[in-house]
């Protein structure tokens, strides 16, 4: 679910950016859904823990809303 859902959202985001660019409009980034916790560093393999930080599987927070920087590097958009 993580890779499939993330891939669909990235494709939709790419299309939305393209339409905004062609129409010379500002894109209001849509709400994105995370299916897997984002590992910012140090953890060996989040996939070994069913896409949760160790010990957080019972929290019920996945899937859930997540920020744009879980999918892409926003500062790279400025340079594109």
Secondary structure as UniProt FT lines:
FT   HELIX           2..22
FT   TURN            23..24
FT   STRAND          32..34
FT   HELIX           46..49
FT   TURN            50..51
FT   TURN            54..55
FT   HELIX           57..59
FT   STRAND          64..66
FT   HELIX           68..70
FT   HELIX           74..79
//
